[in-house]
Every structure is written in structure tokens, then in C-alpha cells.
């Protein structure tokens, strides 16, 4: 039984190789395996890698026996599914793939291509939902399948960070349509904030958890917007604590995880907010 509260289990996918972390593969792999053995292991999801490094990864893991939990991003869409053959006979456990939607591909064609791709049923398939007028159609198509959504919540430019209203609408649509989702990029802190270095408005991953809970409860979209905009850490932490196990579990069945280039930062912030045990505070996480 995990020592972590329900809201935190498997919350953080290890995206150490992606911006702004950009950890080299030969460092990211052993670092992730250390997370797997650490007291905070139940917080951590798979290591996320781009499909282009699979050949290098295969060579790096040659002769090793310890299985590496893995999520693979396919930025060119379903046409890259064949590249997963690079993992054959490697000591990895493919947990998920994350697939972009090519601009010229319809939602129906995307689903058909994924169906033809032969992805094993125990591998989660996340489709990155476009932030344009295709969003509704893609979510509608996913709602009739086993495929899940991926929402981009930030990036290296200000315009890559969706506002509270846009993200609230996307979350409400996914929950209403029965489409579980993960989030990626921009969630560098637990609480909504303005990055002092870039000036970017950044979402908080705990705010997103609370907005998901509100969507599950059928709250008005305006409530989701307000929760995403909340910047008082004590108020947000108190609301997360107040979810209890049942509501937290229900929210996490929809909001599955988020990608973070640092496991240490969200872990430390949740400890400081009193949401995770202080016994994890001095654990080496990198």
C-alpha cells in the first residue's frame, strides 16, 4: 500500500529530457532508475523520451536486466508507430505513447490509424489535443475509444501557455466526454504563478487537480476558471487536503499525470505545503 495520499500517486511523469531540463539520455536513465527505488517512487510515472532517441536507448541498455518504465512521444503522429520496433528485446516496459495530430489528419483518420497500429492493450495511448478548432472533434472521437488526451499547458513562448478559460473549457470537455487526460509543459509549480524570469503566466498542477475535481462534480465552467486562477498556496493546499481519498481518486482517474523535467521540484513544493510527508524532504531526487 502506498504511503502517499491518493492525489499524489503516479502524478509526476519523468520528462527530464525535455525543456527546460534537457538532461542527456545517459544521465536521465540512471536518474530515473534511482527514482524507482527511492521512498518517493510512488509519485513517479515512466521516463518520457522522444521516439528519435530509441536507437540510442537500445544501445545504452544493452546487457542490462533492470526494466525501464517508458513513455514515448511521437511528434509526427501515428506514422511513427513503426519506430517502436526499436524497443524489441530491450529491457523496457512500454507504459505509454504520446501521439501528435498531424494538421492534415482528421480525427476519424487518426483513430483509424491508431487502431491499425497494433498498440498493446496494456499501453496507454495519449493523443495531444490541438489548441484550435479541431479540439472538440478530437475529443469527441477519443470518447468512443480507449485512447486518452494530452493537453499542452505551456512551453518556451508565452503564447504556448493557455489561459485559465481555455484550459477550463478543455478539462470540462474531457471530463464530460469520459476522456482521461495528462498534461505537459509549463506546470513547473504546484500553484498558479508568474514566472519571475520570463514573465510567463504558469498553471499550477494542484490548481489543475482541483479544477478536474470540480468538473467531475459538474461545477460550472466559471468555477474551474477560478480554481485555475487561484494563487494562494495555503488555500489551494487546504482544498487538496479536503478532497479526501474518494474525491481525489475520482479526480485522478481523469487527470492521470503531468510531465515534469524535475521530480525534485514538485516533491519539495508538496512537502512545503504540508501535503506530503516531511520524511521525504532530504531524499536525493536527482
C-alpha positions in Angstrom: 0.0 0.0 0.0 1.4 3.4 -1.0 2.4 5.8 1.8 1.4 8.7 -0.4 -2.1 10.2 -0.4 -4.4 9.3 -3.3 -4.0 12.6 -5.1 -0.2 12.2 -5.5 0.3 8.6 -6.6 1.8 8.4 -10.1 1.3 12.1 -10.5 4.7 13.1 -12.0 5.9 11.6 -15.3 9.6 12.0 -15.6 10.2 14.3 -18.5 13.8 15.2 -17.5 15.0 15.1 -21.2 12.6 17.8 -22.3 12.9 21.6 -21.9 13.9 23.3 -19.7 15.7 20.4 -18.1 17.2 18.8 -21.3 19.0 16.1 -19.3 21.1 13.8 -21.6 19.8 10.3 -22.1 22.8 8.7 -20.5 22.0 10.7 -17.3 18.3 10.6 -17.5 18.1 6.8 -17.5 20.1 6.1 -14.3 18.4 9.1 -12.6 15.0 7.6 -13.3 16.0 4.2 -12.1 17.1 5.9 -8.8 13.6 7.4 -8.6 12.1 3.9 -9.0 14.0 2.8 -5.9 13.5 5.9 -3.8 11.0 6.4 -0.9 9.1 8.8 -3.3 8.8 6.1 -6.0 5.0 6.0 -5.9 4.9 9.7 -7.0 6.8 8.9 -10.2 5.4 7.7 -13.6 7.5 6.5 -16.5 10.5 8.2 -18.1 9.3 10.1 -21.2 11.5 10.0 -24.2 11.2 11.2 -27.8 10.9 8.5 -30.5 14.1 9.7 -32.1 16.3 8.5 -29.2 15.1 4.9 -29.2 18.1 3.6 -31.1 20.5 5.3 -28.7 18.4 4.0 -25.8 18.6 0.4 -27.1 22.4 0.6 -27.2 22.6 2.2 -23.8 20.5 -0.5 -22.2 22.3 -3.4 -24.0 23.3 -6.0 -21.4 21.1 -4.6 -18.7 18.4 -6.5 -17.0 16.6 -3.9 -14.9 13.4 -2.9 -16.7 12.9 0.8 -17.5 9.3 2.1 -17.5 8.9 4.2 -20.6 6.6 6.6 -22.4 7.5 7.5 -25.9 6.4 10.7 -27.8 5.6 10.5 -31.5 5.6 14.2 -32.6 4.9 13.3 -36.3 1.8 11.3 -35.5 0.8 7.7 -36.0 3.2 7.2 -38.9 6.0 6.9 -36.3 4.4 3.9 -34.6 6.6 1.5 -36.5 9.7 3.0 -34.8 8.6 1.3 -31.6 10.2 -1.8 -33.0 13.5 -0.3 -31.8 12.4 -1.4 -28.3 12.1 -5.1 -29.2 14.3 -7.2 -26.9 15.3 -4.2 -24.9 14.8 -4.2 -21.1 12.0 -1.7 -21.1 8.3 -1.7 -20.1 6.4 0.5 -22.5 3.8 2.2 -20.4 2.5 4.8 -22.8 2.9 6.6 -26.1 2.0 10.2 -26.8 0.9 10.9 -30.3 0.6 14.3 -32.0 -2.2 15.0 -34.5 -0.9 16.0 -38.0 -2.6 19.1 -39.3 -3.8 17.2 -42.4 -5.3 14.3 -40.5 -8.9 14.2 -39.4 -9.9 12.9 -36.0 -11.6 9.8 -37.6 -8.5 9.1 -39.6 -6.3 9.5 -36.5 -8.3 6.9 -34.6 -8.3 4.5 -37.5 -4.5 4.9 -37.8 -4.1 4.2 -34.1 -6.4 1.2 -34.4 -4.3 -0.2 -37.2 -1.1 0.5 -35.3 -1.5 -2.6 -33.1 -0.5 -0.9 -29.8 -0.9 -3.5 -27.0 -3.9 -3.0 -24.8 -1.8 -2.5 -21.7 0.0 0.5 -23.2 -1.8 3.9 -22.7 -2.2 6.0 -25.8 -2.3 9.7 -25.3 -3.3 12.0 -28.2 -2.1 15.6 -28.0 -5.2 17.6 -28.4 -4.7 20.6 -30.7 -5.4 24.1 -29.3 -7.6 25.2 -32.2 -11.0 24.4 -33.7 -10.0 20.8 -34.0 -10.2 20.2 -30.3 -13.9 19.4 -30.0 -13.7 16.9 -32.8 -10.6 15.2 -31.5 -12.1 14.8 -28.0 -15.4 13.6 -29.4 -13.5 10.9 -31.4 -11.4 9.9 -28.4 -14.5 9.5 -26.2 -15.5 6.4 -28.2 -12.2 4.7 -27.8 -9.6 3.6 -25.3 -7.4 6.5 -26.3 -6.7 9.4 -23.9 -6.0 13.1 -24.2 -2.8 15.1 -23.7 -3.1 18.8 -23.1 -0.2 21.1 -23.6 -0.2 23.6 -20.7 2.9 25.6 -21.5 6.2 25.9 -23.4 9.1 28.2 -24.3 6.9 31.0 -25.6 4.2 33.0 -23.7 1.5 32.1 -26.3 2.1 28.4 -25.6 0.6 28.8 -22.2 -3.3 28.5 -22.4 -5.3 30.9 -20.3 -7.5 29.8 -17.4 -10.6 29.9 -19.6 -9.1 27.8 -22.4 -7.8 25.2 -20.0 -11.0 25.1 -18.0 -13.0 24.5 -21.2 -10.7 21.7 -22.3 -10.8 20.0 -18.9 -14.6 20.2 -18.7 -15.0 18.8 -22.2 -12.6 15.9 -21.5 -14.4 15.0 -18.2 -17.8 15.3 -19.8 -16.8 13.1 -22.7 -15.2 10.5 -20.4 -11.7 11.1 -21.8 -8.9 10.8 -19.2 -6.0 13.2 -19.8 -2.5 14.1 -18.9 -0.8 17.5 -19.1 2.6 18.5 -20.3 4.8 21.6 -20.2 4.5 24.7 -18.1 3.5 23.1 -14.9 6.7 24.0 -13.1 5.0 24.7 -9.8 2.2 23.4 -7.6 0.4 26.8 -7.6 -0.6 29.3 -10.3 2.2 31.8 -10.7 4.0 34.3 -12.8 7.5 33.1 -13.8 9.9 35.9 -12.4 12.4 35.2 -15.1 10.2 35.0 -18.3 7.1 36.7 -17.1 5.0 33.8 -18.4 1.7 33.0 -16.6 2.1 29.4 -15.5 -0.6 27.0 -14.3 -0.2 25.1 -11.1 -0.6 21.3 -11.1 -2.6 21.4 -7.9 -4.9 24.0 -9.4 -5.4 21.6 -12.3 -6.2 18.8 -9.9 -8.9 21.0 -8.2 -10.4 22.1 -11.5 -10.6 18.4 -12.5 -12.4 17.6 -9.3 -14.8 20.5 -9.9 -15.5 19.2 -13.4 -16.2 15.7 -12.0 -18.7 17.3 -9.6 -20.4 19.0 -12.5 -19.4 22.5 -11.5 -19.9 25.5 -13.8 -17.0 26.3 -16.0 -16.6 29.6 -14.2 -15.7 27.6 -11.0 -13.0 25.8 -12.9 -11.6 29.1 -14.2 -11.5 30.5 -10.6 -9.7 27.4 -9.3 -7.1 27.5 -12.1 -6.5 31.2 -11.3 -6.1 30.8 -7.5 -2.6 31.9 -6.3 -3.0 31.4 -2.6 -0.9 28.3 -1.8 -2.4 27.7 1.6 -5.9 27.9 0.2 -5.1 25.5 -2.6 -3.3 23.1 -0.3 -6.2 23.1 2.1 -8.6 22.4 -0.7 -6.5 19.5 -1.9 -6.3 18.1 1.6 -10.1 18.4 1.8 -10.7 16.2 -1.2 -10.3 13.1 0.8 -9.4 9.7 -0.7 -12.6 9.2 -2.7 -12.8 12.6 -4.5 -9.0 12.6 -5.0 -9.2 9.2 -6.6 -12.1 10.2 -8.8 -10.2 13.3 -10.0 -7.0 11.4 -10.7 -9.0 8.8 -12.8 -9.5 11.8 -15.1 -6.3 13.8 -14.6 -3.8 11.0 -14.8 -0.4 12.7 -14.6 1.7 15.6 -15.8 5.2 15.7 -17.3 7.8 17.5 -15.3 11.5 17.9 -16.1 12.3 17.8 -12.4 10.9 15.3 -9.9 12.6 17.2 -7.0 10.7 20.5 -7.5 7.1 19.2 -7.3 8.1 16.8 -4.5 9.7 19.6 -2.5 6.8 22.0 -3.0 4.2 19.5 -1.9 6.2 18.8 1.2 6.4 22.5 1.9 2.7 22.8 1.5 2.2 20.1 4.1 0.7 17.7 1.6 3.4 15.0 1.6 5.4 13.5 4.5 8.3 15.6 5.7 10.3 12.4 5.8 10.8 12.7 2.1 12.4 16.2 2.4 16.0 15.1 2.5 15.8 12.4 -0.1 18.2 12.9 -3.1 15.9 13.0 -6.1 18.3 13.8 -9.0 
